[in-house]
Each structure stands twice: as C-alpha cells, then as structure tokens.
Amino acid sequence: MPSVSTTFVWSGSRSRAEALLAGISADDPESFDAKIIDVGNGTELRITVVGTSLKTVRMTMDDLLACLSAADSGLDAIDDS
C-alpha cells in the first residue's frame, strides 16, 4: 500500500511549543506524531502526518494547521493582555 508523509516544523520557545501541542493533542492523535525537541537556543515542535494518499495527508495537515493557528492566536491574545 502506498504511503505519503509530511512534516511541519515550528520553532520558538518551549512553553509556546507545549501550549501549541496541547491545542492539537485532542484533535485526532492517531493521525499524527508530534515531538518537542530542544535545538540550539530554541525549541522545535515537529508534527509528522502519514497517510495512504496525498488527499488524506493534506486534509489532516490542514486540520492541524487550523488548530495550531487558533491556539497561536489565543496565546497572542493572552500575551497582549
């Protein structure tokens, strides 16, 4: 069976990476693998999606990016207050 994968990498602070990961963990945890990795002076949140078709991987990544965007906007609102 064919396999397709893609990896999204976000860079920033560990606390923000943990908050972003918490924002997507309940989404559909079986559909992706996420890790927080310390790199140099920062942190990376790496999200890998694997599926059987480009369409499936794209739909999953679109959902995750929407959730990450919402979580990021919420964190910005908290930081601004």
C-alpha positions in Angstrom: 0.0 0.0 0.0 1.4 3.5 -0.9 2.5 5.8 1.9 2.7 9.6 2.0 4.2 11.7 4.7 4.9 15.3 5.5 6.5 17.0 8.5 5.7 20.5 9.8 8.3 22.2 12.0 7.5 25.2 14.2 10.4 27.0 16.1 10.1 29.1 19.2 10.0 28.8 23.0 9.5 25.5 24.8 6.5 26.9 26.7 4.8 28.0 23.5 5.6 24.7 21.8 4.0 22.8 24.7 0.9 25.0 24.6 0.5 24.5 20.8 0.9 20.8 21.2 -1.7 20.8 23.9 -4.0 22.6 21.5 -3.8 19.8 18.9 -3.4 16.7 21.1 -7.2 16.1 21.4 -7.8 16.6 17.6 -7.1 13.1 16.4 -3.9 11.8 18.0 -3.8 8.6 15.9 -3.4 10.6 12.7 -0.1 12.3 13.5 3.1 12.1 15.6 4.3 15.2 17.4 7.5 15.8 19.3 9.1 18.8 21.1 12.8 18.9 20.6 15.3 21.3 22.1 17.6 22.7 19.3 20.4 25.1 20.0 18.9 28.1 21.8 15.3 27.2 21.0 12.8 24.5 20.6 11.1 22.9 17.7 7.6 21.3 17.6 7.7 18.7 14.8 4.5 17.2 13.6 4.6 14.3 11.1 1.5 13.1 9.3 1.5 9.8 7.5 -1.3 8.5 5.3 -2.2 6.3 2.3 -2.8 9.2 -0.1 -1.9 12.8 -0.7 -5.5 13.8 -0.1 -5.6 12.2 3.3 -2.3 13.7 4.4 -3.3 17.2 3.1 -6.7 17.1 4.9 -5.1 16.0 8.2 -2.4 18.7 7.9 -5.0 21.4 7.0 -6.9 20.4 10.2 -3.8 20.5 12.3 -2.7 23.9 10.9 -6.2 25.4 11.6 -6.0 24.1 15.2 -2.4 25.4 15.6 -3.4 28.8 14.2 -6.4 29.1 16.6 -4.1 28.1 19.6 -1.5 30.6 18.5 -4.0 33.4 18.2 -5.3 32.6 21.7 -1.8 32.6 23.1 -1.2 36.0 21.4 -4.4 37.4 22.9 -3.2 36.2 26.4 0.2 37.7 25.8 -1.2 41.1 24.8 -3.4 41.4 27.9 
